[in-house]
Amino acid sequence: MKRALILLLLAAAVHMNIIAQVGISANGAAPDPSAMLDLDVASLIFKKGLLVPRMTAAERIAMPAPAQGAMVYETGTDLFWHYTGPAGVPLSGPVVGWRIPPNRAIPAGTHFLGTLDAVPLEFRRFNQRSGFLSAGSANTAWGYRALVAPTATSNVAYGTEALRFNTSGAQNTAVGAEALRANLTGSSNVAVGYQALRQTTATSGQTAVGAEALRLANAAPGSTAIGARTMGAWTGTVANGTAAGYETMFWNQGANNTGCGYQALYNNMVGEENTAIGRGALDGGAGSVMTRCTALFAMEFCASETDATAIGSSYMSGGNSNTAMGRGTLASLTNGTLNTAIGESSLDNSTSGDQNTCLGYNTNNTLSPAVLNQCTAIGFEAGGANTMTAANNAAAVGYDSYTGATNAIRIGNLTNNNGLTGGYGAWQNLSDARFKREVRADVPGLAFIMGLRPVTYRYDVRAYDAFTGQAERMRKRGNAEEIAAKDQAVQVAEAMRHTGFIAQEVDSLAQALGFEFSGVHRPTEPTDHFTIGYEQFVVPLVKAVQEQQVQLEAVRAEQLVLLHAVERMRPPVVPSPEPK
């Protein structure tokens, strides 16, 4: 074997010297004219290759001044290296990988990845378009099956299947997997985020930013959705909607709605022209319907409302044309209409009722659920009552003022009895003959006036506060400074002595005389109490004066008769004789 190899090498050397080439083969074939060394294995039964020097990475790096064009095999990385200079360049890796070696000092405009002619540049994966730079239509796509077959211009698609089915739609921007996936002919749409505007097909001018924003909408003309899952669940048409925030207007299908904040207008289905700002504003329950409502951090649990306005964390749950401003205002309302409540906890426990107006903290906030109609309360905690369940046409004005009854008007409370209530004009009551019937002159005078018992007294303010529920409300608030100020005011009020009558005594006297006296108000419900209208005493006083005048005239007539009788009983006067 060695002898054969030596002979072969000698033959090759002789052949090389003759033709300046080396050819090694089993059949003595001449080397290819273009090769200095031609290793021909065609005639060999068992093919063999050329084995280049093998070494570790450390050995390769330690090679002293490798010549340009040298080649070695690195055993640790399974890479072939060749040398164009002091540093080697990897040529290839294992058969399982695809490598493009890094490049250095690439001349600008000379070496590049691309085309030299005006044809699109296309990238494919699994023979599906995965990247596309158009030649003249200004379409750009990057992502598996993104913008597969556009016929229009100026579209941008980045992400798997972004604008996949687009045909004639132009000037669309889709960024995110499946963004604007189903669009066919719609133009000027912007979808940024996973599945944003996924189902729209032919609508133009839509904007969706956020994962699943406007995901299922067939059409949202003039709509803007910003935030993950904004307007994301409705499958129909959403016109002119504006939503910003996570899951804002999630189920929305109504037109001309504006929502800003986490889950604002979340459950609104078909209501239109609503404005909701703040977390859960106008959220409502499943299938809620709101129309022309405005809510700022309010109406989170409202299910159905029309023409309502709410500002603050109020939880109005029903009714129409109501206005609520302040935390907890109209919190229990379910079906009332035309109510206005301004101030924290105003009309808090009113479950239903119409046309109420309340201004101030805790105004008409009863301690139990109530139905109020046409009631007015103005002032801090005006109109409250402990057990009031229903009232109509009641008005309370002033701090802690209290009515407790239907058709009642109260100004102030017991603690301002040391103050003044008045004005520059006289109090006027309706008194017109055109509006009076069954007029009877049956007012008792002296009998009524003489039966009255004028007294002096002090008010038990604490008993009154317990009766009206003010003490309980004060206890629940737990404000020590407020309680101390209240106690001081109570002490002043209880120390003051008043003059007047006892309503029960006056009422009993009037009933005994058969007198329907309007100056005494009897309680009509458990939350009500006796009151006296002192101005009503003017009429029986006038009657008493008239009766006294009649009596006085009779006495005067009797006196005249007596005087005449006395005059007749006197002897005649005889004149004295004149002196002579």
C-alpha positions as CSV (number, residue, x, y, z in Angstrom):
1,M,0.0,0.0,0.0
2,K,2.8,2.4,0.9
3,R,4.6,1.5,-2.4
4,A,1.4,2.3,-4.4
5,L,1.0,5.6,-2.6
6,I,4.6,6.6,-3.3
7,L,4.3,5.7,-6.9
8,L,1.1,7.7,-7.1
9,L,2.8,10.8,-5.6
10,L,5.8,10.4,-7.9
11,A,3.4,10.2,-10.9
12,A,1.6,13.3,-9.7
13,A,4.9,15.2,-9.2
14,V,6.0,14.3,-12.7
15,H,2.7,15.3,-14.1
16,M,2.7,18.6,-12.1
17,N,6.2,19.4,-13.4
18,I,5.0,18.8,-16.9
19,I,1.7,20.8,-16.9
20,A,2.1,22.9,-13.6
21,Q,-1.1,21.2,-12.2
22,V,-1.9,18.4,-9.7
23,G,-4.5,15.9,-10.4
24,I,-5.2,13.0,-8.1
25,S,-7.6,10.3,-9.3
26,A,-8.0,6.6,-9.4
27,N,-8.1,6.4,-13.1
28,G,-5.3,8.8,-14.0
29,A,-7.6,11.5,-15.4
30,A,-6.0,14.8,-16.2
31,P,-6.9,17.7,-13.8
32,D,-9.4,20.3,-14.8
33,P,-7.6,23.1,-16.6
34,S,-8.9,25.7,-14.2
35,A,-7.6,24.0,-11.1
36,M,-4.1,23.8,-9.6
37,L,-5.2,20.8,-7.6
38,D,-8.0,18.5,-8.8
39,L,-9.1,15.7,-6.4
40,D,-11.3,13.5,-8.6
41,V,-13.3,10.8,-6.7
42,A,-15.7,10.0,-9.4
43,S,-14.1,6.6,-10.1
44,L,-13.9,5.6,-6.5
45,I,-16.4,3.1,-5.1
46,F,-16.1,4.6,-1.6
47,K,-16.1,8.3,-1.9
48,K,-13.7,10.3,0.3
49,G,-13.3,14.0,1.0
50,L,-10.6,16.6,1.7
51,L,-9.7,16.9,5.4
52,V,-8.6,20.4,6.4
53,P,-6.6,21.1,9.6
54,R,-8.8,20.6,12.8
55,M,-8.2,22.5,16.0
56,T,-9.9,24.0,19.0
57,A,-10.8,27.7,19.3
58,A,-7.8,28.4,21.4
59,E,-5.5,26.7,19.0
60,R,-7.1,28.6,16.1
61,I,-6.7,31.9,17.8
62,A,-3.1,31.1,18.7
63,M,-2.1,30.5,15.1
64,P,0.8,32.8,14.3
65,A,0.1,35.2,11.5
66,P,-2.3,33.1,9.5
67,A,-1.9,33.6,5.8
68,Q,-4.6,35.2,3.7
69,G,-6.8,32.4,2.3
70,A,-5.9,29.9,5.1
71,M,-8.8,27.6,6.2
72,V,-9.2,25.6,9.4
73,Y,-12.0,23.7,11.1
74,E,-12.9,24.6,14.7
75,T,-13.9,21.5,16.6
76,G,-15.7,23.2,19.5
77,T,-18.2,25.2,17.4
78,D,-18.3,23.0,14.2
79,L,-17.4,26.1,12.1
80,F,-15.1,26.5,9.1
81,W,-12.9,29.6,9.3
82,H,-11.0,31.4,6.6
83,Y,-8.7,34.3,6.8
84,T,-8.8,37.4,4.8
85,G,-6.6,39.1,7.4
86,P,-5.4,38.6,10.9
87,A,-8.9,37.7,12.1
88,G,-10.8,34.8,10.8
89,V,-14.3,34.8,9.4
90,P,-16.7,31.8,10.0
91,L,-17.9,30.3,6.8
92,S,-20.7,27.9,7.9
93,G,-22.1,26.2,10.9
94,P,-23.8,22.9,11.6
95,V,-26.2,21.6,9.0
96,V,-29.2,22.4,11.2
97,G,-28.6,26.2,11.1
98,W,-28.6,28.9,8.5
99,R,-26.0,31.6,9.0
100,I,-25.2,34.9,7.4
101,P,-21.9,36.0,8.7
102,P,-21.5,39.5,9.9
103,N,-20.2,42.0,7.4
104,R,-17.7,44.8,7.9
105,A,-16.8,47.9,6.0
106,I,-19.7,47.5,3.5
107,P,-19.5,50.3,0.9
108,A,-22.6,52.5,0.9
109,G,-24.6,52.0,-2.2
110,T,-22.5,49.1,-3.4
111,H,-23.4,46.2,-1.2
112,F,-26.9,45.8,0.1
113,L,-29.8,43.5,0.6
114,G,-32.5,44.4,-2.0
115,T,-33.1,44.8,-5.7
116,L,-31.6,46.9,-8.5
117,D,-34.8,47.2,-10.5
118,A,-38.2,48.7,-9.8
119,V,-39.8,45.5,-8.5
120,P,-41.3,44.8,-5.1
121,L,-39.1,43.2,-2.4
122,E,-40.8,40.3,-0.9
123,F,-40.0,38.0,2.1
124,R,-41.7,34.6,2.6
125,R,-42.1,32.1,5.3
126,F,-43.6,28.7,4.5
127,N,-44.2,30.1,1.1
128,Q,-46.5,32.8,2.5
129,R,-45.8,36.5,2.2
130,S,-44.2,37.7,5.4
131,G,-42.7,40.9,4.3
132,F,-43.4,43.3,1.4
133,L,-42.0,46.6,0.1
134,S,-44.0,47.8,-2.9
135,A,-42.4,49.3,-5.9
136,G,-44.8,52.1,-6.6
137,S,-47.9,51.7,-4.4
138,A,-46.3,52.8,-1.2
139,N,-47.5,49.7,0.6
140,T,-45.3,48.3,3.4
141,A,-45.9,45.0,5.2
142,W,-44.0,43.0,7.7
143,G,-45.4,39.9,9.4
144,Y,-46.7,36.5,8.4
145,R,-49.5,36.9,5.8
146,A,-49.7,40.7,6.5
147,L,-51.2,42.7,3.6
148,V,-51.2,39.7,1.3
149,A,-52.8,41.1,-1.9
150,P,-53.3,44.9,-1.8
151,T,-54.7,46.7,-4.9
152,A,-54.7,50.1,-3.3
153,T,-51.9,52.4,-2.1
154,S,-50.3,53.8,1.0
155,N,-51.1,51.0,3.5
156,V,-48.8,50.0,6.4
157,A,-49.1,46.6,8.0
158,Y,-46.9,45.3,10.8
159,G,-47.8,42.1,12.6
160,T,-49.0,38.6,11.8
161,E,-52.1,38.8,9.5
162,A,-52.3,42.6,9.9
163,L,-54.5,43.8,7.0
164,R,-54.4,40.3,5.7
165,F,-57.5,40.5,3.5
166,N,-57.2,44.1,2.4
167,T,-57.9,44.7,-1.3
168,S,-58.9,48.2,-2.3
169,G,-58.6,49.9,1.1
170,A,-56.0,52.7,1.1
171,Q,-54.1,54.7,3.6
172,N,-54.7,52.2,6.4
173,T,-52.2,51.7,9.3
174,A,-52.3,48.4,11.1
175,V,-49.8,47.6,13.8
176,G,-50.3,44.4,15.8
177,A,-51.2,40.8,15.2
178,E,-54.5,40.6,13.3
179,A,-55.0,44.4,13.4
180,L,-57.6,45.3,10.7
181,R,-57.4,41.7,9.6
182,A,-60.8,41.5,7.9
183,N,-60.7,44.9,6.2
184,L,-61.4,44.8,2.5
185,T,-62.3,48.2,1.2
186,G,-62.2,50.6,4.2
187,S,-59.6,53.4,4.0
188,S,-57.9,55.9,6.4
189,N,-58.2,53.5,9.4
190,V,-55.7,53.3,12.2
191,A,-55.4,50.1,14.3
192,V,-52.6,49.7,16.8
193,G,-52.7,46.7,19.1
194,Y,-53.5,43.0,19.0
195,Q,-56.7,42.4,17.1
196,A,-57.6,46.1,17.0
197,L,-60.4,46.7,14.5
198,R,-60.1,43.0,13.6
199,Q,-63.6,42.5,12.1
200,T,-64.3,45.7,10.3
201,T,-64.5,45.2,6.5
202,A,-65.6,48.4,4.6
203,T,-65.7,51.3,7.0
204,S,-63.3,54.3,6.8
205,G,-62.0,56.8,9.3
206,Q,-61.8,54.6,12.4
207,T,-59.1,54.7,15.1
208,A,-58.4,52.0,17.6
209,V,-55.3,52.0,19.8
210,G,-55.0,49.1,22.3
211,A,-55.2,45.4,22.4
212,E,-58.7,44.3,21.2
213,A,-59.9,47.9,20.8
214,L,-63.0,47.8,18.6
215,R,-62.1,44.2,18.1
216,L,-65.5,42.9,17.0
217,A,-67.2,46.0,15.5
218,N,-68.4,45.5,11.9
219,A,-68.3,49.2,11.5
220,A,-67.4,52.2,13.7
221,P,-67.6,55.2,11.4
222,G,-66.1,58.3,13.0
223,S,-65.2,56.4,16.2
224,T,-62.0,56.6,18.3
225,A,-61.1,53.9,20.8
226,I,-57.9,54.2,22.9
227,G,-57.1,51.6,25.5
228,A,-57.1,47.8,25.8
229,R,-60.6,46.3,25.0
230,T,-62.2,49.7,24.5
231,M,-65.5,49.2,22.7
232,G,-64.2,45.7,22.3
233,A,-67.2,43.4,22.6
234,W,-70.0,44.8,20.4
235,T,-70.4,43.1,17.0
236,G,-72.6,45.7,15.3
237,T,-72.2,49.3,14.2
238,V,-70.8,51.9,16.6
239,A,-71.1,55.4,15.1
240,N,-69.2,58.5,16.3
241,G,-68.1,56.9,19.5
242,T,-65.1,58.2,21.5
243,A,-63.7,56.0,24.2
244,A,-60.4,56.2,26.2
245,G,-59.5,53.8,29.0
246,Y,-59.4,50.1,29.7
247,E,-62.7,48.4,28.7
248,T,-64.4,51.8,28.3
249,M,-67.7,51.4,26.5
250,F,-67.0,47.7,26.2
251,W,-70.5,46.6,25.2
252,N,-71.4,49.9,23.5
253,Q,-73.5,50.0,20.3
254,G,-75.2,53.4,20.7
255,A,-74.1,56.4,18.6
256,N,-72.5,59.6,19.7
257,N,-71.3,58.4,23.1
258,T,-68.1,59.6,24.8
259,G,-66.5,57.6,27.6
260,C,-63.2,58.4,29.4
261,G,-62.0,56.2,32.3
262,Y,-61.8,52.6,33.4
263,Q,-65.0,50.8,32.4
264,A,-66.9,54.0,31.8
265,L,-70.2,53.3,30.0
266,Y,-69.1,49.6,30.2
267,N,-72.5,48.0,30.0
268,N,-74.4,50.6,28.0
269,M,-76.0,48.8,25.0
270,V,-78.1,51.0,22.9
271,G,-78.2,54.4,24.6
272,E,-77.0,57.4,22.7
273,E,-75.5,60.8,23.2
274,N,-74.0,60.0,26.6
275,T,-70.9,61.5,28.2
276,A,-69.2,59.5,31.0
277,I,-65.9,60.5,32.6
278,G,-64.3,58.6,35.5
279,R,-64.0,55.1,36.7
280,G,-67.2,53.2,36.1
281,A,-69.1,56.3,35.1
282,L,-72.5,55.3,33.6
283,D,-71.3,51.7,33.8
284,G,-74.7,50.3,34.7
285,G,-75.6,46.6,34.8
286,A,-75.9,44.1,32.0
287,G,-78.0,45.5,29.2
288,S,-78.2,49.0,30.6
289,V,-79.6,51.7,28.5
290,M,-78.7,55.4,29.0
291,T,-79.7,58.2,26.7
292,R,-78.4,61.8,26.7
293,C,-76.8,61.4,30.2
294,T,-73.8,63.1,31.5
295,A,-71.8,61.6,34.4
296,L,-68.6,62.7,36.0
297,F,-67.4,59.9,38.4
298,A,-71.0,58.9,38.9
299,M,-73.9,56.6,38.0
300,E,-71.8,53.5,38.2
301,F,-74.8,51.2,38.8
302,C,-77.4,53.0,36.8
303,A,-79.3,50.6,34.6
304,S,-81.6,52.9,32.8
305,E,-81.7,56.7,32.7
306,T,-82.6,59.4,30.2
307,D,-81.5,63.1,30.3
308,A,-79.7,62.7,33.5
309,T,-76.7,64.6,34.8
310,A,-74.5,63.3,37.7
311,I,-71.2,64.6,39.1
312,G,-69.5,62.9,41.9
313,S,-69.6,59.3,43.2
314,S,-73.4,59.2,43.1
315,Y,-75.1,55.9,42.3
316,M,-78.4,56.9,40.7
317,S,-79.9,53.7,39.4
318,G,-83.0,54.8,37.5
319,G,-85.4,57.5,36.5
320,N,-85.3,60.2,34.0
321,S,-84.2,63.9,33.8
322,N,-82.5,63.9,37.2
323,T,-79.5,66.0,38.2
324,A,-77.2,64.8,40.9
325,M,-74.0,66.5,42.1
326,G,-72.0,65.2,45.0
327,R,-71.0,61.9,46.6
328,G,-74.0,59.6,47.3
329,T,-76.6,62.0,45.9
330,L,-79.7,60.2,44.8
331,A,-78.0,57.0,45.7
332,S,-81.2,55.0,46.2
333,L,-83.3,56.4,43.4
334,T,-84.8,53.8,41.1
335,N,-87.6,55.5,39.1
336,G,-87.9,59.1,40.1
337,T,-87.9,61.9,37.6
338,L,-87.1,65.6,37.5
339,N,-85.2,65.6,40.7
340,T,-82.3,68.0,41.5
341,A,-79.8,67.1,44.3
342,I,-76.6,69.0,45.0
343,G,-74.4,68.2,47.9
344,E,-73.0,65.0,49.5
345,S,-75.7,62.5,50.4
346,S,-78.4,64.8,49.2
347,L,-81.7,62.8,48.7
348,D,-79.6,59.7,49.6
349,N,-82.5,57.5,50.8
350,S,-85.2,58.6,48.3
351,T,-86.1,55.5,46.4
352,S,-88.7,57.1,44.1
353,G,-90.3,60.5,43.8
354,D,-90.5,63.4,41.4
355,Q,-89.7,67.1,41.2
356,N,-87.6,67.4,44.4
357,T,-85.0,70.1,44.8
358,C,-82.3,69.7,47.5
359,L,-79.2,71.9,48.0
360,G,-76.7,71.2,50.7
361,Y,-75.1,68.3,52.6
362,N,-77.5,65.6,53.7
363,T,-80.5,67.6,52.5
364,N,-83.7,65.5,52.6
365,N,-81.6,62.5,53.5
366,T,-84.0,60.5,55.6
367,L,-82.7,57.8,57.9
368,S,-84.9,55.2,56.2
369,P,-86.0,54.7,52.6
370,A,-88.6,57.3,51.6
371,V,-90.8,58.5,48.7
372,L,-90.7,62.2,48.4
373,N,-92.5,64.4,45.9
374,Q,-92.2,68.1,45.2
375,C,-90.1,68.6,48.3
376,T,-87.5,71.4,48.8
377,A,-84.6,71.4,51.2
378,I,-81.9,74.1,51.3
379,G,-79.2,74.2,53.9
380,F,-76.9,71.8,55.8
381,E,-79.0,68.7,56.7
382,A,-82.2,70.5,55.9
383,G,-85.3,68.4,55.6
384,G,-84.1,65.2,57.3
385,A,-86.3,63.1,59.6
386,N,-85.8,60.0,61.6
387,T,-88.6,57.8,60.2
388,M,-90.1,59.8,57.4
389,T,-91.2,57.4,54.7
390,A,-93.3,59.7,52.5
391,A,-93.9,63.5,52.1
392,N,-95.3,65.8,49.5
393,N,-94.8,69.5,48.9
394,A,-92.7,70.0,52.0
395,A,-90.0,72.7,52.2
396,A,-87.2,73.1,54.8
397,V,-84.9,76.1,54.7
398,G,-81.8,76.6,56.9
399,Y,-79.3,74.6,58.9
400,D,-80.9,71.5,60.3
401,S,-84.4,72.7,59.5
402,Y,-87.0,70.0,59.6
403,T,-90.5,69.5,58.3
404,G,-91.6,66.0,59.0
405,A,-95.0,66.5,57.3
406,T,-96.6,67.0,54.0
407,N,-97.6,70.5,52.9
408,A,-95.3,72.1,55.5
409,I,-92.7,74.9,55.3
410,R,-90.1,75.4,58.0
411,I,-87.4,78.0,58.2
412,G,-84.6,77.4,60.7
413,N,-84.5,75.1,63.8
414,L,-84.7,75.4,67.6
415,T,-81.1,76.4,68.0
416,N,-81.7,79.8,66.3
417,N,-84.5,80.8,68.6
418,N,-82.1,83.3,70.1
419,G,-81.7,84.9,66.7
420,L,-83.9,86.8,64.4
421,T,-86.2,85.8,61.5
422,G,-87.5,88.6,59.5
423,G,-87.2,91.0,56.6
424,Y,-88.0,94.4,55.3
425,G,-91.4,93.5,53.9
426,A,-94.6,92.2,55.6
427,W,-95.5,88.5,55.3
428,Q,-98.4,88.2,52.9
429,N,-101.0,85.5,52.7
430,L,-103.5,84.9,49.9
431,S,-106.7,86.8,50.7
432,D,-108.9,87.5,47.7
433,A,-112.7,87.4,47.7
434,R,-112.6,85.8,44.3
435,F,-110.9,82.7,45.7
436,K,-113.0,82.2,48.9
437,R,-116.2,80.4,49.3
438,E,-118.5,79.3,52.2
439,V,-117.6,82.5,54.1
440,R,-119.0,82.4,57.6
441,A,-118.7,84.9,60.5
442,D,-118.4,82.2,63.1
443,V,-115.1,83.2,64.8
444,P,-115.4,83.2,68.6
445,G,-113.9,86.2,70.2
446,L,-113.8,86.8,74.0
447,A,-114.7,83.2,74.8
448,F,-111.7,82.0,72.9
449,I,-109.3,84.7,74.0
450,M,-110.3,84.5,77.6
451,G,-109.8,80.8,77.6
452,L,-106.2,81.0,76.5
453,R,-103.4,80.4,78.9
454,P,-100.4,82.6,78.2
455,V,-97.2,81.0,79.6
456,T,-93.4,81.3,79.5
457,Y,-91.2,78.3,78.8
458,R,-87.9,77.0,77.6
459,Y,-87.4,74.6,74.7
460,D,-86.0,71.1,75.3
461,V,-83.8,71.1,72.2
462,R,-82.3,67.7,73.0
463,A,-85.7,66.0,73.0
464,Y,-86.5,67.7,69.7
465,D,-83.2,66.5,68.2
466,A,-84.0,62.9,69.3
467,F,-87.5,63.2,67.8
468,T,-86.3,64.4,64.4
469,G,-83.3,62.1,64.2
470,Q,-80.7,64.9,64.3
471,A,-79.0,63.4,67.3
472,E,-78.6,60.1,65.6
473,R,-77.2,61.7,62.4
474,M,-74.8,63.7,64.5
475,R,-73.6,60.5,66.3
476,K,-73.1,58.7,63.0
477,R,-70.9,61.4,61.6
478,G,-68.7,61.3,64.7
479,N,-67.3,64.7,64.2
480,A,-66.2,65.8,67.7
481,E,-65.7,69.5,66.8
482,E,-69.2,69.6,65.2
483,I,-70.8,67.8,68.2
484,A,-69.1,70.3,70.6
485,A,-70.4,73.3,68.6
486,K,-73.9,71.8,68.5
487,D,-73.9,71.2,72.2
488,Q,-72.9,74.8,72.8
489,A,-75.7,76.1,70.6
490,V,-78.1,73.8,72.4
491,Q,-77.1,75.2,75.7
492,V,-77.8,78.7,74.5
493,A,-81.1,77.8,73.0
494,E,-82.3,75.9,76.1
495,A,-81.4,78.8,78.4
496,M,-83.6,81.3,76.6
497,R,-87.2,81.8,78.0
498,H,-90.0,82.3,75.5
499,T,-93.6,83.5,75.8
500,G,-96.5,81.9,74.1
501,F,-99.2,79.2,74.3
502,I,-99.2,75.4,74.4
503,A,-100.5,74.1,71.1
504,Q,-102.4,71.2,72.7
505,E,-104.2,73.5,75.1
506,V,-105.2,75.9,72.3
507,D,-106.4,73.0,70.2
508,S,-108.5,71.6,73.1
509,L,-110.0,75.1,73.7
510,A,-110.9,75.5,70.1
511,Q,-112.5,72.1,69.9
512,A,-114.5,72.8,73.1
513,L,-115.9,76.0,71.5
514,G,-116.5,74.2,68.1
515,F,-114.0,76.6,66.5
516,E,-112.1,75.3,63.5
517,F,-109.0,77.3,64.4
518,S,-106.4,77.3,61.7
519,G,-103.7,78.6,64.0
520,V,-103.0,75.1,65.3
521,H,-101.4,72.4,63.2
522,R,-102.1,68.9,64.4
523,P,-99.6,66.1,63.6
524,T,-100.6,64.1,60.5
525,E,-98.0,61.4,60.7
526,P,-95.5,60.0,63.2
527,T,-92.7,62.3,62.2
528,D,-94.8,65.4,62.6
529,H,-95.5,67.5,65.7
530,F,-97.9,70.3,66.9
531,T,-97.2,73.9,65.7
532,I,-98.9,77.2,66.3
533,G,-99.4,80.0,63.8
534,Y,-99.4,83.1,66.0
535,E,-100.6,85.4,63.2
536,Q,-103.9,83.4,63.2
537,F,-104.7,84.8,66.7
538,V,-105.3,88.3,65.1
539,V,-108.7,87.3,63.8
540,P,-110.2,86.1,67.1
541,L,-108.5,89.1,68.8
542,V,-110.3,91.4,66.4
543,K,-113.5,89.5,67.0
544,A,-112.9,89.9,70.8
545,V,-112.3,93.6,70.4
546,Q,-115.5,93.9,68.4
547,E,-117.4,91.9,71.0
548,Q,-116.0,94.1,73.7
549,Q,-116.9,97.2,71.7
550,V,-120.5,96.0,71.4
551,Q,-120.5,95.3,75.1
552,L,-119.0,98.8,75.7
553,E,-121.7,100.4,73.5
554,A,-124.4,98.6,75.5
555,V,-122.9,99.7,78.7
556,R,-122.8,103.3,77.4
557,A,-126.4,103.1,76.4
558,E,-127.4,101.8,79.8
559,Q,-125.4,104.6,81.4
560,L,-127.3,107.2,79.4
561,V,-130.7,105.7,80.4
562,L,-129.6,105.7,84.0
563,L,-128.4,109.3,83.7
564,H,-131.8,110.3,82.2
565,A,-133.7,108.6,85.0
566,V,-131.6,110.3,87.6
567,E,-132.2,113.6,86.0
568,R,-136.0,113.0,86.1
569,M,-135.9,112.1,89.8
570,R,-134.2,115.3,90.8
571,P,-136.6,118.1,92.2
572,P,-137.0,121.1,90.2
573,V,-134.8,124.0,91.0
574,V,-136.7,127.0,92.5
575,P,-135.0,130.2,91.9
576,S,-134.4,132.4,94.9
577,P,-136.4,135.7,95.3
578,E,-134.6,138.7,94.3
579,P,-133.8,141.1,97.2
580,K,-135.9,144.1,97.4
